[in-house]
Amino acid sequence: MTSLTGRRIVVTRPRGQAADLCGKLAALGAIPIQFPTIEIAPLQDYTALDQAIARLAGYQWIMFTSVNGVSAFWQRLEVVGKNSNALDGIRVAAIGPATARALEKRGIAAQFIPDEYVAEAMVEGLGDVHGQGILLPRADIARQALADGLRKMGAIVDEIAAYHTLIVDAHGSETLNLRAMLQRGEIDAITFTSASTARGFVQAIDLRAEIKNPNSKIVIACIGPITAQTVRELGLPVDVMATEYTMEGLVAALAKYFQEVP
């Protein structure tokens, strides 16, 4: 047995991307409950991204801030008849190990991964980029911290949407079932792996009053400080935050929390 054995833990990641976190939780005896609050969708118009791919030779850096960004970028790369060789001579950065692994699967080694897996750390650790062309293929709702920080350092930044992040329709039996479980006190924790998953959850199930109740036993767990900040802005407490901003770090932080609580 572990501290997570029998714990019902809600996973709010997109349905197609929840398996990793669910598997890690289940391996420690937890009962993962999938409740996707966002979904990743293709763009209606790829003109801007395709044009950026056509002029790849003009960039010194391509910076990926998610696995989804890597996937969307490579899909378009293939559509326009190119492959990983198109990145020859271009330095590539990844925001964290999962994104770096997604690049490795496509034959690309990230030259830079920040020590802290947030946009601000990417800016601080990249070095002198004054006058350099940088491509950021990102979600359409991505934060501006990375692009703004790079521009302040004198970089020439093309920040281009590569995919949509959509809030899942909150109506349906899954929502009703989870709301009932929460109200009956049958949920031990809710995990948020991005700011958008938290926003989607509050839009689907607004139990802020119940969760903020001092007697509530529902634990809110966040993958990192940016997600935690959004959760607090939405009016929810943050009980657990991973020290390493990865799925492994989130699971470890949850296990440590439940090991220490009575």
C-alpha positions in Angstrom: 0.0 0.0 0.0 1.0 3.6 -0.5 -0.4 6.9 0.7 -2.4 7.1 -2.5 -4.0 3.7 -2.2 -7.8 4.0 -2.7 -7.6 7.8 -3.2 -10.0 9.0 -5.9 -8.2 11.6 -7.9 -9.7 13.6 -10.7 -7.5 14.1 -13.8 -8.5 17.1 -15.9 -6.1 16.7 -18.8 -7.5 16.2 -22.4 -8.8 12.7 -22.8 -6.2 11.7 -25.3 -3.4 12.8 -23.0 -4.6 11.6 -19.6 -3.2 8.1 -19.8 0.3 9.0 -18.5 -0.9 10.7 -15.4 -3.7 8.2 -14.8 -1.2 5.3 -15.1 1.2 6.9 -12.7 -1.6 7.4 -10.1 -2.9 3.9 -10.6 0.5 2.4 -10.1 0.5 3.8 -6.6 -3.0 2.4 -5.9 -5.0 5.6 -6.6 -8.3 5.5 -8.5 -7.9 8.1 -11.3 -11.2 9.6 -12.5 -10.9 11.2 -16.0 -12.8 14.5 -16.3 -11.2 16.3 -19.3 -11.9 20.0 -19.1 -10.1 21.0 -22.3 -9.4 19.5 -25.7 -6.8 20.2 -28.3 -8.2 21.0 -31.7 -6.7 21.9 -35.1 -6.7 25.4 -36.5 -9.1 26.4 -39.2 -6.3 28.4 -41.0 -2.7 27.3 -41.0 -1.5 30.0 -43.3 0.7 31.8 -40.7 2.3 28.6 -39.5 2.9 27.3 -43.0 4.5 30.5 -44.0 6.8 30.3 -40.9 7.8 26.8 -41.9 8.6 28.0 -45.4 11.1 30.5 -44.0 12.6 28.2 -41.3 16.1 29.0 -42.5 15.7 32.5 -41.3 15.3 31.5 -37.6 18.1 30.9 -35.2 15.8 29.3 -32.6 12.6 27.4 -32.4 11.1 27.2 -28.9 8.5 24.6 -28.0 6.5 25.1 -24.8 4.4 21.9 -24.9 4.1 18.4 -26.4 1.0 19.7 -28.3 3.1 22.4 -29.9 5.7 19.8 -31.1 2.9 17.5 -32.5 1.1 20.3 -34.3 4.3 21.7 -35.8 5.4 18.4 -37.2 2.0 17.7 -38.6 2.3 20.9 -40.7 5.9 20.2 -41.5 4.8 16.9 -43.1 1.8 18.5 -44.8 4.0 21.0 -46.7 6.4 18.2 -47.7 9.2 18.7 -45.2 10.7 16.6 -42.4 13.0 17.0 -39.4 15.9 17.8 -41.7 14.3 21.2 -42.2 15.5 22.1 -38.7 19.2 21.5 -39.6 21.2 24.5 -38.3 18.4 25.8 -36.1 18.8 25.6 -32.3 15.8 24.1 -30.6 14.6 24.7 -27.0 12.0 22.7 -25.0 10.3 24.0 -21.9 10.7 20.7 -20.0 11.5 17.0 -20.3 8.2 15.8 -21.7 8.5 18.3 -24.6 12.2 17.3 -25.1 11.1 13.7 -25.3 8.5 14.6 -28.0 11.3 16.2 -30.0 13.6 13.2 -29.5 11.0 11.0 -31.0 11.2 13.1 -34.1 15.0 13.0 -34.2 15.6 16.4 -32.7 17.7 17.0 -29.5 16.8 20.1 -27.6 19.8 22.3 -27.1 18.2 24.1 -24.2 15.9 23.0 -21.4 15.5 25.5 -18.5 16.2 24.3 -14.9 12.6 25.5 -14.0 10.0 24.4 -16.5 8.2 27.8 -17.0 8.4 30.5 -19.7 10.2 33.0 -17.5 13.1 30.5 -17.0 13.4 30.0 -20.7 13.9 33.7 -21.2 16.4 33.9 -18.3 18.5 30.9 -19.4 18.6 31.3 -23.1 21.5 33.8 -23.1 22.1 36.7 -25.6 19.4 36.5 -28.4 19.6 40.1 -29.5 18.8 40.4 -33.1 18.0 36.7 -33.5 14.9 35.3 -35.1 12.9 33.0 -32.8 9.8 31.0 -33.8 7.3 30.1 -31.1 4.7 27.6 -32.4 2.2 27.6 -29.5 -1.4 27.4 -28.4 -3.8 30.1 -29.4 -4.3 31.0 -25.8 -0.7 30.9 -24.6 0.6 33.4 -22.1 2.6 36.3 -23.4 5.5 36.0 -20.9 7.9 34.2 -23.2 7.4 36.3 -26.3 7.4 39.5 -24.3 10.5 38.5 -22.4 12.4 37.6 -25.6 11.4 40.8 -27.3 12.7 42.8 -24.3 16.1 41.0 -24.9 16.1 42.2 -28.5 15.0 39.0 -30.2 12.8 39.1 -33.3 9.9 36.8 -32.3 7.3 35.2 -34.4 4.6 33.9 -32.0 2.3 31.7 -34.1 -0.7 29.6 -33.1 -0.2 26.0 -33.9 -3.4 24.6 -32.3 -6.5 25.5 -30.4 -7.2 24.8 -26.7 -10.9 24.5 -26.3 -13.0 24.3 -23.1 -15.0 21.0 -23.1 -18.7 21.3 -23.2 -19.7 21.1 -19.5 -23.1 19.5 -20.1 -23.5 15.7 -19.8 -23.5 12.7 -17.5 -19.8 13.0 -16.7 -20.3 16.4 -15.2 -23.4 15.4 -13.3 -21.7 12.3 -11.9 -18.6 14.2 -10.8 -20.6 16.9 -9.2 -22.5 14.4 -7.2 -19.3 12.6 -6.1 -17.8 15.9 -5.0 -20.9 16.8 -3.1 -20.9 13.4 -1.3 -17.3 13.8 -0.4 -16.2 10.9 -2.5 -13.3 12.8 -4.2 -9.9 13.1 -2.5 -8.1 15.3 -4.9 -8.4 17.3 -8.2 -5.3 17.7 -10.3 -4.6 20.6 -12.7 -1.8 20.4 -15.2 -2.3 23.8 -16.8 -4.1 27.0 -16.3 -6.6 26.1 -19.0 -7.6 22.8 -17.3 -8.4 24.8 -14.1 -10.5 27.4 -16.0 -12.4 24.6 -17.8 -13.0 22.8 -14.5 -14.5 25.9 -12.8 -16.6 26.6 -15.9 -17.9 23.0 -15.8 -18.3 22.5 -12.0 -18.3 25.6 -9.8 -17.9 24.2 -6.4 -15.6 27.0 -5.1 -17.7 27.5 -2.0 -17.6 23.9 -1.0 -13.9 23.5 -1.8 -13.0 26.6 0.2 -15.0 25.4 3.2 -12.5 24.8 6.0 -14.1 21.4 6.6 -13.6 20.3 2.9 -11.3 17.4 2.4 -10.9 17.9 -1.4 -7.2 18.5 -2.1 -6.3 20.8 -5.0 -3.0 19.8 -6.7 -1.2 21.9 -9.3 1.7 21.0 -11.6 3.5 24.3 -11.1 3.4 28.0 -10.1 1.7 29.3 -13.2 -1.2 26.8 -12.9 -1.3 27.5 -9.1 -1.6 31.2 -9.7 -4.5 30.8 -12.0 -6.2 28.4 -9.6 -6.0 31.0 -6.8 -7.2 33.7 -9.2 -10.3 31.5 -9.9 -11.0 31.5 -6.2 -9.7 28.0 -5.3 -7.1 27.1 -2.7 -3.9 25.3 -3.7 -3.0 22.5 -1.3 -0.3 20.8 -3.3 2.2 22.1 -5.9 4.8 19.9 -7.5 8.4 21.0 -6.9 9.4 19.5 -10.3 6.8 20.7 -12.8 6.2 17.3 -14.5 3.6 14.5 -14.2 6.1 12.5 -12.1 6.6 15.6 -9.9 2.8 16.1 -9.5 2.3 12.5 -8.4 5.2 12.6 -6.0 3.8 15.8 -4.4 0.4 14.2 -4.0 1.9 11.1 -2.4 3.9 13.2 0.0 0.9 15.3 0.9 -1.3 12.3 1.8 1.6 10.6 3.6 1.8 13.6 5.9 -1.9 14.3 6.5 -3.7 12.4 9.3 
